[in-house]
Amino acid sequence: MRGELLWFNEARQDGLIALDDGSRVVVLGSGFAPGPAPEGKCAGTPVSFELSEESGEVRAVSVVVLEAPAAARRARRRGSR
């Protein structure tokens, strides 16, 4: 399956992936395949994955980041007047 990361919290090692049909699935840090894992702002990063059901909860596993997100632009700070 394919989807987009909505967010991933590096400290808590959890996040959400949006599917094309509008549903969402939980992803844990251990669910990523060996290779690059998301760091920093990763919203909109395309991923491929498989679904697994454990204890009645569906989770994304074997998650592969398909491409790195473009560098996030920071807002410019305006000088005080």
PDB file of N, CA, C and O in Angstrom:
ATOM      1  N   MET A   1       0.846  -1.184   0.000  1.00  0.00           N
ATOM      2  CA  MET A   1       0.000   0.000   0.000  1.00  0.00           C
ATOM      3  C   MET A   1       0.884   1.237   0.000  1.00  0.00           C
ATOM      4  O   MET A   1       2.068   1.189   0.333  1.00  0.00           O
ATOM      5  N   ARG A   2       0.267   2.339  -0.384  1.00  0.00           N
ATOM      6  CA  ARG A   2       0.978   3.612  -0.350  1.00  0.00           C
ATOM      7  C   ARG A   2       0.157   4.632   0.426  1.00  0.00           C
ATOM      8  O   ARG A   2      -1.066   4.532   0.521  1.00  0.00           O
ATOM      9  N   GLY A   3       0.861   5.614   0.977  1.00  0.00           N
ATOM     10  CA  GLY A   3       0.209   6.682   1.711  1.00  0.00           C
ATOM     11  C   GLY A   3       1.190   7.801   1.954  1.00  0.00           C
ATOM     12  O   GLY A   3       2.291   7.808   1.403  1.00  0.00           O
ATOM     13  N   GLU A   4       0.782   8.764   2.797  1.00  0.00           N
ATOM     14  CA  GLU A   4       1.642   9.890   3.161  1.00  0.00           C
ATOM     15  C   GLU A   4       1.699  10.005   4.675  1.00  0.00           C
ATOM     16  O   GLU A   4       0.690   9.850   5.364  1.00  0.00           O
ATOM     17  N   LEU A   5       2.884  10.278   5.176  1.00  0.00           N
ATOM     18  CA  LEU A   5       3.010  10.528   6.609  1.00  0.00           C
ATOM     19  C   LEU A   5       2.292  11.823   6.950  1.00  0.00           C
ATOM     20  O   LEU A   5       2.508  12.844   6.297  1.00  0.00           O
ATOM     21  N   LEU A   6       1.451  11.790   7.955  1.00  0.00           N
ATOM     22  CA  LEU A   6       0.829  13.014   8.459  1.00  0.00           C
ATOM     23  C   LEU A   6       1.770  13.657   9.470  1.00  0.00           C
ATOM     24  O   LEU A   6       1.973  14.872   9.473  1.00  0.00           O
ATOM     25  N   TRP A   7       2.336  12.819  10.325  1.00  0.00           N
ATOM     26  CA  TRP A   7       3.335  13.268  11.302  1.00  0.00           C
ATOM     27  C   TRP A   7       4.025  12.050  11.875  1.00  0.00           C
ATOM     28  O   TRP A   7       3.497  10.939  11.822  1.00  0.00           O
ATOM     29  N   PHE A   8       5.218  12.268  12.426  1.00  0.00           N
ATOM     30  CA  PHE A   8       5.946  11.238  13.144  1.00  0.00           C
ATOM     31  C   PHE A   8       6.729  11.901  14.253  1.00  0.00           C
ATOM     32  O   PHE A   8       7.518  12.810  13.995  1.00  0.00           O
ATOM     33  N   ASN A   9       6.523  11.461  15.499  1.00  0.00           N
ATOM     34  CA  ASN A   9       7.193  12.021  16.664  1.00  0.00           C
ATOM     35  C   ASN A   9       8.403  11.145  16.983  1.00  0.00           C
ATOM     36  O   ASN A   9       8.254  10.003  17.416  1.00  0.00           O
ATOM     37  N   GLU A  10       9.598  11.688  16.765  1.00  0.00           N
ATOM     38  CA  GLU A  10      10.821  10.919  16.981  1.00  0.00           C
ATOM     39  C   GLU A  10      11.002  10.523  18.442  1.00  0.00           C
ATOM     40  O   GLU A  10      11.484   9.426  18.727  1.00  0.00           O
ATOM     41  N   ALA A  11      10.625  11.393  19.367  1.00  0.00           N
ATOM     42  CA  ALA A  11      10.802  11.102  20.790  1.00  0.00           C
ATOM     43  C   ALA A  11       9.886   9.968  21.246  1.00  0.00           C
ATOM     44  O   ALA A  11      10.314   9.084  21.989  1.00  0.00           O
ATOM     45  N   ARG A  12       8.634   9.990  20.805  1.00  0.00           N
ATOM     46  CA  ARG A  12       7.677   8.951  21.204  1.00  0.00           C
ATOM     47  C   ARG A  12       7.707   7.750  20.280  1.00  0.00           C
ATOM     48  O   ARG A  12       7.169   6.694  20.615  1.00  0.00           O
ATOM     49  N   GLN A  13       8.339   7.902  19.105  1.00  0.00           N
ATOM     50  CA  GLN A  13       8.429   6.831  18.117  1.00  0.00           C
ATOM     51  C   GLN A  13       7.049   6.344  17.657  1.00  0.00           C
ATOM     52  O   GLN A  13       6.797   5.141  17.580  1.00  0.00           O
ATOM     53  N   ASP A  14       6.152   7.308  17.350  1.00  0.00           N
ATOM     54  CA  ASP A  14       4.861   6.957  16.778  1.00  0.00           C
ATOM     55  C   ASP A  14       4.393   8.057  15.844  1.00  0.00           C
ATOM     56  O   ASP A  14       4.875   9.188  15.906  1.00  0.00           O
ATOM     57  N   GLY A  15       3.451   7.715  14.981  1.00  0.00           N
ATOM     58  CA  GLY A  15       2.934   8.691  14.038  1.00  0.00           C
ATOM     59  C   GLY A  15       1.716   8.148  13.316  1.00  0.00           C
ATOM     60  O   GLY A  15       1.185   7.093  13.664  1.00  0.00           O
ATOM     61  N   LEU A  16       1.276   8.898  12.291  1.00  0.00           N
ATOM     62  CA  LEU A  16       0.107   8.515  11.517  1.00  0.00           C
ATOM     63  C   LEU A  16       0.412   8.590  10.026  1.00  0.00           C
ATOM     64  O   LEU A  16       1.157   9.455   9.566  1.00  0.00           O
ATOM     65  N   ILE A  17      -0.180   7.663   9.291  1.00  0.00           N
ATOM     66  CA  ILE A  17      -0.081   7.647   7.840  1.00  0.00           C
ATOM     67  C   ILE A  17      -1.495   7.814   7.292  1.00  0.00           C
ATOM     68  O   ILE A  17      -2.422   7.148   7.753  1.00  0.00           O
ATOM     69  N   ALA A  18      -1.664   8.706   6.305  1.00  0.00           N
ATOM     70  CA  ALA A  18      -2.950   8.905   5.640  1.00  0.00           C
ATOM     71  C   ALA A  18      -3.010   8.019   4.401  1.00  0.00           C
ATOM     72  O   ALA A  18      -2.071   7.985   3.607  1.00  0.00           O
ATOM     73  N   LEU A  19      -4.114   7.310   4.244  1.00  0.00           N
ATOM     74  CA  LEU A  19      -4.331   6.471   3.069  1.00  0.00           C
ATOM     75  C   LEU A  19      -5.122   7.263   2.037  1.00  0.00           C
ATOM     76  O   LEU A  19      -5.720   8.289   2.362  1.00  0.00           O
ATOM     77  N   ASP A  20      -5.128   6.792   0.801  1.00  0.00           N
ATOM     78  CA  ASP A  20      -5.835   7.471  -0.283  1.00  0.00           C
ATOM     79  C   ASP A  20      -7.340   7.583  -0.028  1.00  0.00           C
ATOM     80  O   ASP A  20      -7.973   8.536  -0.482  1.00  0.00           O
ATOM     81  N   ASP A  21      -7.917   6.620   0.693  1.00  0.00           N
ATOM     82  CA  ASP A  21      -9.361   6.647   0.944  1.00  0.00           C
ATOM     83  C   ASP A  21      -9.744   7.549   2.117  1.00  0.00           C
ATOM     84  O   ASP A  21     -10.912   7.603   2.500  1.00  0.00           O
ATOM     85  N   GLY A  22      -8.768   8.256   2.686  1.00  0.00           N
ATOM     86  CA  GLY A  22      -9.042   9.183   3.783  1.00  0.00           C
ATOM     87  C   GLY A  22      -8.865   8.588   5.165  1.00  0.00           C
ATOM     88  O   GLY A  22      -8.888   9.319   6.155  1.00  0.00           O
ATOM     89  N   SER A  23      -8.686   7.271   5.258  1.00  0.00           N
ATOM     90  CA  SER A  23      -8.479   6.657   6.568  1.00  0.00           C
ATOM     91  C   SER A  23      -7.030   6.872   7.015  1.00  0.00           C
ATOM     92  O   SER A  23      -6.168   7.272   6.232  1.00  0.00           O
ATOM     93  N   ARG A  24      -6.801   6.600   8.273  1.00  0.00           N
ATOM     94  CA  ARG A  24      -5.469   6.781   8.863  1.00  0.00           C
ATOM     95  C   ARG A  24      -5.056   5.511   9.578  1.00  0.00           C
ATOM     96  O   ARG A  24      -5.888   4.760  10.088  1.00  0.00           O
ATOM     97  N   VAL A  25      -3.750   5.290   9.604  1.00  0.00           N
ATOM     98  CA  VAL A  25      -3.223   4.104  10.273  1.00  0.00           C
ATOM     99  C   VAL A  25      -2.011   4.517  11.109  1.00  0.00           C
ATOM    100  O   VAL A  25      -1.222   5.371  10.704  1.00  0.00           O
ATOM    101  N   VAL A  26      -1.880   3.897  12.277  1.00  0.00           N
ATOM    102  CA  VAL A  26      -0.785   4.185  13.198  1.00  0.00           C
ATOM    103  C   VAL A  26       0.492   3.516  12.701  1.00  0.00           C
ATOM    104  O   VAL A  26       0.461   2.404  12.175  1.00  0.00           O
ATOM    105  N   VAL A  27       1.618   4.211  12.876  1.00  0.00           N
ATOM    106  CA  VAL A  27       2.926   3.635  12.580  1.00  0.00           C
ATOM    107  C   VAL A  27       3.814   3.850  13.798  1.00  0.00           C
ATOM    108  O   VAL A  27       3.847   4.940  14.368  1.00  0.00           O
ATOM    109  N   LEU A  28       4.531   2.805  14.192  1.00  0.00           N
ATOM    110  CA  LEU A  28       5.482   2.899  15.299  1.00  0.00           C
ATOM    111  C   LEU A  28       6.893   2.922  14.727  1.00  0.00           C
ATOM    112  O   LEU A  28       7.107   2.500  13.591  1.00  0.00           O
ATOM    113  N   GLY A  29       7.839   3.402  15.487  1.00  0.00           N
ATOM    114  CA  GLY A  29       9.222   3.451  15.030  1.00  0.00           C
ATOM    115  C   GLY A  29       9.750   2.095  14.625  1.00  0.00           C
ATOM    116  O   GLY A  29      10.558   1.987  13.702  1.00  0.00           O
ATOM    117  N   SER A  30       9.299   1.062  15.309  1.00  0.00           N
ATOM    118  CA  SER A  30       9.741  -0.293  14.977  1.00  0.00           C
ATOM    119  C   SER A  30       9.110  -0.802  13.688  1.00  0.00           C
ATOM    120  O   SER A  30       9.517  -1.845  13.176  1.00  0.00           O
ATOM    121  N   GLY A  31       8.121  -0.083  13.152  1.00  0.00           N
ATOM    122  CA  GLY A  31       7.445  -0.493  11.933  1.00  0.00           C
ATOM    123  C   GLY A  31       8.175  -0.104  10.664  1.00  0.00           C
ATOM    124  O   GLY A  31       7.771  -0.513   9.576  1.00  0.00           O
ATOM    125  N   PHE A  32       9.252   0.682  10.775  1.00  0.00           N
ATOM    126  CA  PHE A  32      10.000   1.107   9.594  1.00  0.00           C
ATOM    127  C   PHE A  32      10.995   0.033   9.194  1.00  0.00           C
ATOM    128  O   PHE A  32      11.663  -0.561  10.041  1.00  0.00           O
ATOM    129  N   ALA A  33      11.086  -0.206   7.909  1.00  0.00           N
ATOM    130  CA  ALA A  33      12.066  -1.142   7.369  1.00  0.00           C
ATOM    131  C   ALA A  33      13.454  -0.532   7.553  1.00  0.00           C
ATOM    132  O   ALA A  33      13.574   0.687   7.676  1.00  0.00           O
ATOM    133  N   PRO A  34      14.505  -1.355   7.573  1.00  0.00           N
ATOM    134  CA  PRO A  34      15.854  -0.797   7.670  1.00  0.00           C
ATOM    135  C   PRO A  34      16.088   0.202   6.542  1.00  0.00           C
ATOM    136  O   PRO A  34      15.703  -0.033   5.397  1.00  0.00           O
ATOM    137  N   GLY A  35      16.713   1.298   6.879  1.00  0.00           N
ATOM    138  CA  GLY A  35      16.940   2.364   5.912  1.00  0.00           C
ATOM    139  C   GLY A  35      16.569   3.690   6.543  1.00  0.00           C
ATOM    140  O   GLY A  35      16.443   3.777   7.764  1.00  0.00           O
ATOM    141  N   PRO A  36      16.395   4.717   5.742  1.00  0.00           N
ATOM    142  CA  PRO A  36      16.108   6.034   6.304  1.00  0.00           C
ATOM    143  C   PRO A  36      14.739   6.088   6.959  1.00  0.00           C
ATOM    144  O   PRO A  36      13.741   5.668   6.374  1.00  0.00           O
ATOM    145  N   ALA A  37      14.705   6.603   8.164  1.00  0.00           N
ATOM    146  CA  ALA A  37      13.458   6.828   8.894  1.00  0.00           C
ATOM    147  C   ALA A  37      13.188   8.328   8.878  1.00  0.00           C
ATOM    148  O   ALA A  37      14.112   9.114   8.672  1.00  0.00           O
ATOM    149  N   PRO A  38      11.961   8.733   9.086  1.00  0.00           N
ATOM    150  CA  PRO A  38      11.657  10.167   9.048  1.00  0.00           C
ATOM    151  C   PRO A  38      12.342  10.926  10.179  1.00  0.00           C
ATOM    152  O   PRO A  38      12.439  10.446  11.308  1.00  0.00           O
ATOM    153  N   GLU A  39      12.809  12.114   9.845  1.00  0.00           N
ATOM    154  CA  GLU A  39      13.424  12.995  10.834  1.00  0.00           C
ATOM    155  C   GLU A  39      12.887  14.390  10.604  1.00  0.00           C
ATOM    156  O   GLU A  39      12.703  14.814   9.463  1.00  0.00           O
ATOM    157  N   GLY A  40      12.635  15.105  11.688  1.00  0.00           N
ATOM    158  CA  GLY A  40      12.167  16.481  11.567  1.00  0.00           C
ATOM    159  C   GLY A  40      10.782  16.536  10.942  1.00  0.00           C
ATOM    160  O   GLY A  40       9.965  15.636  11.139  1.00  0.00           O
ATOM    161  N   LYS A  41      10.525  17.592  10.193  1.00  0.00           N
ATOM    162  CA  LYS A  41       9.219  17.770   9.561  1.00  0.00           C
ATOM    163  C   LYS A  41       9.087  16.784   8.412  1.00  0.00           C
ATOM    164  O   LYS A  41       9.856  16.822   7.452  1.00  0.00           O
ATOM    165  N   CYS A  42       8.104  15.902   8.523  1.00  0.00           N
ATOM    166  CA  CYS A  42       7.969  14.854   7.509  1.00  0.00           C
ATOM    167  C   CYS A  42       6.556  14.778   6.952  1.00  0.00           C
ATOM    168  O   CYS A  42       6.250  13.845   6.210  1.00  0.00           O
ATOM    169  N   ALA A  43       5.686  15.722   7.281  1.00  0.00           N
ATOM    170  CA  ALA A  43       4.314  15.699   6.778  1.00  0.00           C
ATOM    171  C   ALA A  43       4.328  15.697   5.255  1.00  0.00           C
ATOM    172  O   ALA A  43       5.035  16.485   4.627  1.00  0.00           O
ATOM    173  N   GLY A  44       3.551  14.815   4.681  1.00  0.00           N
ATOM    174  CA  GLY A  44       3.451  14.731   3.230  1.00  0.00           C
ATOM    175  C   GLY A  44       4.473  13.819   2.589  1.00  0.00           C
ATOM    176  O   GLY A  44       4.472  13.662   1.368  1.00  0.00           O
ATOM    177  N   THR A  45       5.353  13.206   3.387  1.00  0.00           N
ATOM    178  CA  THR A  45       6.354  12.292   2.842  1.00  0.00           C
ATOM    179  C   THR A  45       5.677  11.012   2.365  1.00  0.00           C
ATOM    180  O   THR A  45       4.999  10.353   3.153  1.00  0.00           O
ATOM    181  N   PRO A  46       5.843  10.642   1.092  1.00  0.00           N
ATOM    182  CA  PRO A  46       5.221   9.414   0.604  1.00  0.00           C
ATOM    183  C   PRO A  46       5.924   8.165   1.154  1.00  0.00           C
ATOM    184  O   PRO A  46       7.151   8.117   1.249  1.00  0.00           O
ATOM    185  N   VAL A  47       5.130   7.170   1.507  1.00  0.00           N
ATOM    186  CA  VAL A  47       5.654   5.919   2.054  1.00  0.00           C
ATOM    187  C   VAL A  47       4.899   4.739   1.443  1.00  0.00           C
ATOM    188  O   VAL A  47       3.766   4.881   0.985  1.00  0.00           O
ATOM    189  N   SER A  48       5.539   3.590   1.444  1.00  0.00           N
ATOM    190  CA  SER A  48       4.851   2.338   1.112  1.00  0.00           C
ATOM    191  C   SER A  48       4.918   1.468   2.362  1.00  0.00           C
ATOM    192  O   SER A  48       5.849   1.585   3.159  1.00  0.00           O
ATOM    193  N   PHE A  49       3.929   0.597   2.527  1.00  0.00           N
ATOM    194  CA  PHE A  49       3.851  -0.184   3.765  1.00  0.00           C
ATOM    195  C   PHE A  49       2.893  -1.351   3.591  1.00  0.00           C
ATOM    196  O   PHE A  49       2.202  -1.471   2.579  1.00  0.00           O
ATOM    197  N   GLU A  50       2.873  -2.202   4.600  1.00  0.00           N
ATOM    198  CA  GLU A  50       1.916  -3.292   4.692  1.00  0.00           C
ATOM    199  C   GLU A  50       1.116  -3.083   5.971  1.00  0.00           C
ATOM    200  O   GLU A  50       1.575  -2.404   6.889  1.00  0.00           O
ATOM    201  N   LEU A  51      -0.062  -3.656   6.032  1.00  0.00           N
ATOM    202  CA  LEU A  51      -0.889  -3.551   7.231  1.00  0.00           C
ATOM    203  C   LEU A  51      -0.799  -4.832   8.035  1.00  0.00           C
ATOM    204  O   LEU A  51      -0.736  -5.930   7.482  1.00  0.00           O
ATOM    205  N   SER A  52      -0.794  -4.675   9.356  1.00  0.00           N
ATOM    206  CA  SER A  52      -0.754  -5.813  10.262  1.00  0.00           C
ATOM    207  C   SER A  52      -1.745  -5.556  11.385  1.00  0.00           C
ATOM    208  O   SER A  52      -1.853  -4.433  11.878  1.00  0.00           O
ATOM    209  N   GLU A  53      -2.462  -6.582  11.786  1.00  0.00           N
ATOM    210  CA  GLU A  53      -3.417  -6.438  12.877  1.00  0.00           C
ATOM    211  C   GLU A  53      -2.922  -7.221  14.082  1.00  0.00           C
ATOM    212  O   GLU A  53      -2.715  -8.433  14.022  1.00  0.00           O
ATOM    213  N   GLU A  54      -2.738  -6.488  15.187  1.00  0.00           N
ATOM    214  CA  GLU A  54      -2.299  -7.110  16.442  1.00  0.00           C
ATOM    215  C   GLU A  54      -3.210  -6.644  17.562  1.00  0.00           C
ATOM    216  O   GLU A  54      -3.405  -5.443  17.752  1.00  0.00           O
ATOM    217  N   SER A  55      -3.757  -7.571  18.289  1.00  0.00           N
ATOM    218  CA  SER A  55      -4.645  -7.268  19.412  1.00  0.00           C
ATOM    219  C   SER A  55      -5.797  -6.360  18.992  1.00  0.00           C
ATOM    220  O   SER A  55      -6.212  -5.481  19.748  1.00  0.00           O
ATOM    221  N   GLY A  56      -6.308  -6.578  17.781  1.00  0.00           N
ATOM    222  CA  GLY A  56      -7.442  -5.794  17.317  1.00  0.00           C
ATOM    223  C   GLY A  56      -7.103  -4.415  16.785  1.00  0.00           C
ATOM    224  O   GLY A  56      -8.008  -3.673  16.403  1.00  0.00           O
ATOM    225  N   GLU A  57      -5.829  -4.047  16.748  1.00  0.00           N
ATOM    226  CA  GLU A  57      -5.424  -2.735  16.247  1.00  0.00           C
ATOM    227  C   GLU A  57      -4.617  -2.904  14.963  1.00  0.00           C
ATOM    228  O   GLU A  57      -3.674  -3.692  14.905  1.00  0.00           O
ATOM    229  N   VAL A  58      -5.003  -2.153  13.941  1.00  0.00           N
ATOM    230  CA  VAL A  58      -4.300  -2.194  12.656  1.00  0.00           C
ATOM    231  C   VAL A  58      -3.148  -1.195  12.698  1.00  0.00           C
ATOM    232  O   VAL A  58      -3.319  -0.043  13.096  1.00  0.00           O
ATOM    233  N   ARG A  59      -1.966  -1.662  12.278  1.00  0.00           N
ATOM    234  CA  ARG A  59      -0.776  -0.811  12.254  1.00  0.00           C
ATOM    235  C   ARG A  59      -0.044  -0.984  10.933  1.00  0.00           C
ATOM    236  O   ARG A  59      -0.172  -2.008  10.263  1.00  0.00           O
ATOM    237  N   ALA A  60       0.721   0.029  10.573  1.00  0.00           N
ATOM    238  CA  ALA A  60       1.568  -0.045   9.386  1.00  0.00           C
ATOM    239  C   ALA A  60       2.888  -0.704   9.783  1.00  0.00           C
ATOM    240  O   ALA A  60       3.480  -0.366  10.809  1.00  0.00           O
ATOM    241  N   VAL A  61       3.337  -1.643   8.961  1.00  0.00           N
ATOM    242  CA  VAL A  61       4.616  -2.322   9.181  1.00  0.00           C
ATOM    243  C   VAL A  61       5.380  -2.341   7.862  1.00  0.00           C
ATOM    244  O   VAL A  61       4.807  -2.100   6.800  1.00  0.00           O
ATOM    245  N   SER A  62       6.659  -2.624   7.939  1.00  0.00           N
ATOM    246  CA  SER A  62       7.524  -2.651   6.755  1.00  0.00           C
ATOM    247  C   SER A  62       7.416  -1.342   5.977  1.00  0.00           C
ATOM    248  O   SER A  62       7.364  -1.335   4.748  1.00  0.00           O
ATOM    249  N   VAL A  63       7.383  -0.238   6.718  1.00  0.00           N
ATOM    250  CA  VAL A  63       7.220   1.094   6.119  1.00  0.00           C
ATOM    251  C   VAL A  63       8.532   1.529   5.479  1.00  0.00           C
ATOM    252  O   VAL A  63       9.589   1.471   6.106  1.00  0.00           O
ATOM    253  N   VAL A  64       8.453   1.965   4.227  1.00  0.00           N
ATOM    254  CA  VAL A  64       9.623   2.439   3.482  1.00  0.00           C
ATOM    255  C   VAL A  64       9.353   3.869   3.032  1.00  0.00           C
ATOM    256  O   VAL A  64       8.334   4.146   2.400  1.00  0.00           O
ATOM    257  N   VAL A  65      10.270   4.775   3.361  1.00  0.00           N
ATOM    258  CA  VAL A  65      10.159   6.166   2.917  1.00  0.00           C
ATOM    259  C   VAL A  65      10.540   6.197   1.443  1.00  0.00           C
ATOM    260  O   VAL A  65      11.640   5.781   1.077  1.00  0.00           O
ATOM    261  N   LEU A  66       9.638   6.687   0.592  1.00  0.00           N
ATOM    262  CA  LEU A  66       9.862   6.664  -0.849  1.00  0.00           C
ATOM    263  C   LEU A  66      10.733   7.819  -1.336  1.00  0.00           C
ATOM    264  O   LEU A  66      11.495   7.659  -2.290  1.00  0.00           O
ATOM    265  N   GLU A  67      10.629   8.958  -0.703  1.00  0.00           N
ATOM    266  CA  GLU A  67      11.491  10.081  -1.057  1.00  0.00           C
ATOM    267  C   GLU A  67      11.545  11.031   0.122  1.00  0.00           C
ATOM    268  O   GLU A  67      10.590  11.154   0.889  1.00  0.00           O
ATOM    269  N   ALA A  68      12.666  11.693   0.253  1.00  0.00           N
ATOM    270  CA  ALA A  68      12.824  12.641   1.354  1.00  0.00           C
ATOM    271  C   ALA A  68      12.008  13.880   1.058  1.00  0.00           C
ATOM    272  O   ALA A  68      11.946  14.308  -0.095  1.00  0.00           O
ATOM    273  N   PRO A  69      11.367  14.481   2.080  1.00  0.00           N
ATOM    274  CA  PRO A  69      10.605  15.702   1.839  1.00  0.00           C
ATOM    275  C   PRO A  69      11.543  16.849   1.497  1.00  0.00           C
ATOM    276  O   PRO A  69      12.710  16.849   1.891  1.00  0.00           O
ATOM    277  N   ALA A  70      11.034  17.812   0.773  1.00  0.00           N
ATOM    278  CA  ALA A  70      11.830  19.003   0.449  1.00  0.00           C
ATOM    279  C   ALA A  70      12.169  19.717   1.742  1.00  0.00           C
ATOM    280  O   ALA A  70      11.410  19.659   2.710  1.00  0.00           O
ATOM    281  N   ALA A  71      13.301  20.385   1.759  1.00  0.00           N
ATOM    282  CA  ALA A  71      13.724  21.092   2.962  1.00  0.00           C
ATOM    283  C   ALA A  71      12.655  22.086   3.380  1.00  0.00           C
ATOM    284  O   ALA A  71      12.176  22.883   2.573  1.00  0.00           O
ATOM    285  N   ALA A  72      12.292  22.026   4.642  1.00  0.00           N
ATOM    286  CA  ALA A  72      11.264  22.922   5.164  1.00  0.00           C
ATOM    287  C   ALA A  72      11.787  24.351   5.203  1.00  0.00           C
ATOM    288  O   ALA A  72      12.920  24.602   5.614  1.00  0.00           O
ATOM    289  N   ARG A  73      10.959  25.267   4.776  1.00  0.00           N
ATOM    290  CA  ARG A  73      11.354  26.667   4.807  1.00  0.00           C
ATOM    291  C   ARG A  73      10.898  27.270   6.111  1.00  0.00           C
ATOM    292  O   ARG A  73       9.781  27.022   6.564  1.00  0.00           O
ATOM    293  N   ARG A  74      11.742  28.043   6.699  1.00  0.00           N
ATOM    294  CA  ARG A  74      11.390  28.710   7.947  1.00  0.00           C
ATOM    295  C   ARG A  74      10.790  30.073   7.638  1.00  0.00           C
ATOM    296  O   ARG A  74      11.153  30.724   6.658  1.00  0.00           O
ATOM    297  N   ALA A  75       9.879  30.486   8.482  1.00  0.00           N
ATOM    298  CA  ALA A  75       9.289  31.809   8.326  1.00  0.00           C
ATOM    299  C   ALA A  75      10.346  32.861   8.637  1.00  0.00           C
ATOM    300  O   ALA A  75      11.179  32.697   9.529  1.00  0.00           O
ATOM    301  N   ARG A  76      10.284  33.939   7.877  1.00  0.00           N
ATOM    302  CA  ARG A  76      11.237  35.021   8.146  1.00  0.00           C
ATOM    303  C   ARG A  76      10.775  35.793   9.364  1.00  0.00           C
ATOM    304  O   ARG A  76       9.579  35.987   9.585  1.00  0.00           O
ATOM    305  N   ARG A  77      11.715  36.216  10.126  1.00  0.00           N
ATOM    306  CA  ARG A  77      11.430  37.022  11.298  1.00  0.00           C
ATOM    307  C   ARG A  77      11.396  38.481  10.891  1.00  0.00           C
ATOM    308  O   ARG A  77      12.326  38.981  10.257  1.00  0.00           O
ATOM    309  N   ARG A  78      10.341  39.149  11.250  1.00  0.00           N
ATOM    310  CA  ARG A  78      10.232  40.571  10.935  1.00  0.00           C
ATOM    311  C   ARG A  78      10.799  41.390  12.064  1.00  0.00           C
ATOM    312  O   ARG A  78      10.621  41.054  13.235  1.00  0.00           O
ATOM    313  N   GLY A  79      11.468  42.443  11.728  1.00  0.00           N
ATOM    314  CA  GLY A  79      12.003  43.324  12.747  1.00  0.00           C
ATOM    315  C   GLY A  79      10.904  44.117  13.426  1.00  0.00           C
ATOM    316  O   GLY A  79       9.894  44.433  12.798  1.00  0.00           O
ATOM    317  N   SER A  80      11.079  44.438  14.678  1.00  0.00           N
ATOM    318  CA  SER A  80      10.069  45.214  15.399  1.00  0.00           C
ATOM    319  C   SER A  80      10.166  46.669  14.970  1.00  0.00           C
ATOM    320  O   SER A  80      11.258  47.181  14.728  1.00  0.00           O
ATOM    321  N   ARG A  81       9.028  47.326  14.878  1.00  0.00           N
ATOM    322  CA  ARG A  81       8.995  48.732  14.434  1.00  0.00           C
ATOM    323  C   ARG A  81       8.402  49.601  15.478  1.00  0.00           C
ATOM    324  O   ARG A  81       8.292  50.812  15.283  1.00  0.00           O
TER     325      ARG A  81
END
